[in-house]
Amino acid sequence: MGAYSEGIRIGVVGVGYWGSKHLRVLRSTTGAATVVGVDQRFTGNDDSPQLLDFDVVGYSDIEQALPDVDAVVIATPPSTHARLSLQAIKAGKHVLVEKPLATTTAEAQLVVDAAESAGLVLMAGHTLEHNAAAHKLRDLIRGGHLGRLYYFDCARLNLGLYQPDVAVIMDLAPHDISVANFVLSSRPSAVTAWGSRHVHPEYADVAHLLRDYGDLGIRATIQVSWLSPQKVRRSRPWARRRWPSRTRTSSTASPTAPGHPPTATAALTFFRYSNASRYRCASSGRSS
Ligand SMILES: NC(=O)c1ccc[n+]([C@@H]2O[C@H](COP(=O)([O-])OP(=O)(O)OC[C@H]3O[C@@H](n4cnc5c(N)ncnc54)[C@H](O)[C@@H]3O)[C@@H](O)[C@H]2O)c1
């Protein structure tokens, strides 16, 4: 950071629902010398920057702002991410791009390669990897404190917000994919996904993903939906261990088998004994 001893100049590209939060937080972040906003909605009468609320300078096009910044945060619709990231990297700017990094693997690789060869920082907006709870969970799993891991279960459900240019997998699942990889300290060897379109005119709005972590011998399931009246945010490892007796749920933990110690929770015990055969069926079905 020697080059930025007076602070880093940051441009937030896309000052909509999420970008406005980046703008607000960056304005009170130590080390951010100046923060400017870029949004195609900022159409002044001429090409000069506008003064936005809170004395932030606003530009209508990223190209206008690039000479005045060291780094950009890209919070525009997903289909624009790769193009805007490449534009910023080409101009020598560090990039934090909101999830998803890009909408195709090929585009994502282009962006990663461009940043690498330019020696610039490229980050995707996988915010949960910077959450203290995710760090704690990762440490508990790494330290073996949860016992034997059975599976990892994630859900991210709500009613809307529908995105116009991507399916729900691109919009919501990046959080769960990143948090599962992060807390398990691994990457899946196989992924299967199922999605269906109900209300969205073009893209799936309900989806399930199954991720096999072959090295760990476990699976992560991810359920995402824009069609759930109930808002759910869940990232949950299921594991087997002995708990102190005060944490047992004795009323519903009856399925504990003779010869086996009581397990962590009733739900966990239920899974242990009811789903074992289903798990085997799924595995053999896929390998045949
Ligand atoms: N990390 C998170 O938890 C989180 C939460 C919400 C949204 N997001 C991500 O943030 C991004 C934006 O989502 P949103 O809900 O704020 O969308 P939004 O539609 O509210 O805002 C997008 C803004 O980008 C502007 N824009 C579009 N194309 C542009 C361009 N080429 N140049 C400059 N401005 C342009 C639009 O005018 C709009 O103001 C998405 O990638 C979304 O996945 C992340």
The ligand as an SDF file (V2000), in Angstrom:
LIG
                    3D

 44 48  0  0  0  0  0  0  0  0999 V2000
  -23.1090   -9.1500   -1.8150 N   0  0  0  0  0  0  0  0  0  0  0  0
  -24.4040   -9.0350   -1.6050 C   0  0  0  0  0  0  0  0  0  0  0  0
  -24.9150   -9.4430   -0.5630 O   0  0  0  0  0  0  0  0  0  0  0  0
  -25.2710   -8.3910   -2.6660 C   0  0  0  0  0  0  0  0  0  0  0  0
  -26.5700   -7.9560   -2.3400 C   0  0  0  0  0  0  0  0  0  0  0  0
  -27.3260   -7.3730   -3.3440 C   0  0  0  0  0  0  0  0  0  0  0  0
  -26.8300   -7.2370   -4.6340 C   0  0  0  0  0  0  0  0  0  0  0  0
  -25.5790   -7.6800   -4.9110 N   0  0  0  0  0  0  0  0  0  0  0  0
  -25.0230   -7.5940   -6.2720 C   0  0  0  0  0  0  0  0  0  0  0  0
  -24.8630   -6.2250   -6.6260 O   0  0  0  0  0  0  0  0  0  0  0  0
  -25.0550   -6.0620   -8.0210 C   0  0  0  0  0  0  0  0  0  0  0  0
  -26.1080   -4.9770   -8.2580 C   0  0  0  0  0  0  0  0  0  0  0  0
  -27.3440   -5.3970   -7.7240 O   0  0  0  0  0  0  0  0  0  0  0  0
  -28.4400   -4.3220   -7.3130 P   0  0  0  0  0  0  0  0  0  0  0  0
  -29.5120   -5.0760   -6.6480 O   0  0  0  0  0  0  0  0  0  0  0  0
  -27.8030   -3.1800   -6.5870 O   0  0  0  0  0  0  0  0  0  0  0  0
  -28.9550   -3.8120   -8.7490 O   0  0  0  0  0  0  0  0  0  0  0  0
  -29.6300   -2.4090   -9.0730 P   0  0  0  0  0  0  0  0  0  0  0  0
  -30.3880   -2.6160  -10.3460 O   0  0  0  0  0  0  0  0  0  0  0  0
  -30.3610   -1.8570   -7.9000 O   0  0  0  0  0  0  0  0  0  0  0  0
  -28.4070   -1.4300   -9.3540 O   0  0  0  0  0  0  0  0  0  0  0  0
  -27.5990   -1.5570  -10.4870 C   0  0  0  0  0  0  0  0  0  0  0  0
  -27.1590   -0.1470  -10.9030 C   0  0  0  0  0  0  0  0  0  0  0  0
  -26.1920   -0.2580  -11.9310 O   0  0  0  0  0  0  0  0  0  0  0  0
  -26.4160    0.7630  -12.8780 C   0  0  0  0  0  0  0  0  0  0  0  0
  -25.7850    0.3420  -14.1460 N   0  0  0  0  0  0  0  0  0  0  0  0
  -26.1680   -0.6320  -15.0080 C   0  0  0  0  0  0  0  0  0  0  0  0
  -25.2870   -0.7570  -16.0170 N   0  0  0  0  0  0  0  0  0  0  0  0
  -24.3200    0.1690  -15.7860 C   0  0  0  0  0  0  0  0  0  0  0  0
  -23.1290    0.5220  -16.4710 C   0  0  0  0  0  0  0  0  0  0  0  0
  -22.7420   -0.1200  -17.5950 N   0  0  0  0  0  0  0  0  0  0  0  0
  -22.3730    1.5260  -15.9640 N   0  0  0  0  0  0  0  0  0  0  0  0
  -22.7430    2.1760  -14.8280 C   0  0  0  0  0  0  0  0  0  0  0  0
  -23.8640    1.8780  -14.1400 N   0  0  0  0  0  0  0  0  0  0  0  0
  -24.6330    0.8840  -14.6050 C   0  0  0  0  0  0  0  0  0  0  0  0
  -27.9370    0.8850  -12.9540 C   0  0  0  0  0  0  0  0  0  0  0  0
  -28.3200    2.1460  -13.4570 O   0  0  0  0  0  0  0  0  0  0  0  0
  -28.3180    0.6810  -11.4900 C   0  0  0  0  0  0  0  0  0  0  0  0
  -28.4000    1.9210  -10.7870 O   0  0  0  0  0  0  0  0  0  0  0  0
  -25.4600   -7.4400   -8.5610 C   0  0  0  0  0  0  0  0  0  0  0  0
  -24.3420   -8.0800   -9.0970 O   0  0  0  0  0  0  0  0  0  0  0  0
  -25.9450   -8.1760   -7.3270 C   0  0  0  0  0  0  0  0  0  0  0  0
  -25.7480   -9.5810   -7.4320 O   0  0  0  0  0  0  0  0  0  0  0  0
  -24.7920   -8.2350   -3.9510 C   0  0  0  0  0  0  0  0  0  0  0  0
  1  2  1  0
  2  3  2  0
  2  4  1  0
  4  5  1  0
  4 44  2  0
  5  6  2  0
  6  7  1  0
  7  8  2  0
  8  9  1  0
  8 44  1  0
  9 10  1  0
  9 42  1  0
 10 11  1  0
 11 12  1  0
 11 40  1  0
 12 13  1  0
 13 14  1  0
 14 15  2  0
 14 16  1  0
 14 17  1  0
 17 18  1  0
 18 19  2  0
 18 20  1  0
 18 21  1  0
 21 22  1  0
 22 23  1  0
 23 24  1  0
 23 38  1  0
 24 25  1  0
 25 26  1  0
 25 36  1  0
 26 27  1  0
 26 35  1  0
 27 28  2  0
 28 29  1  0
 29 30  1  0
 29 35  2  0
 30 31  1  0
 30 32  2  0
 32 33  1  0
 33 34  2  0
 34 35  1  0
 36 37  1  0
 36 38  1  0
 38 39  1  0
 40 41  1  0
 40 42  1  0
 42 43  1  0
M  CHG  2   8   1  16  -1
M  END
$$$$
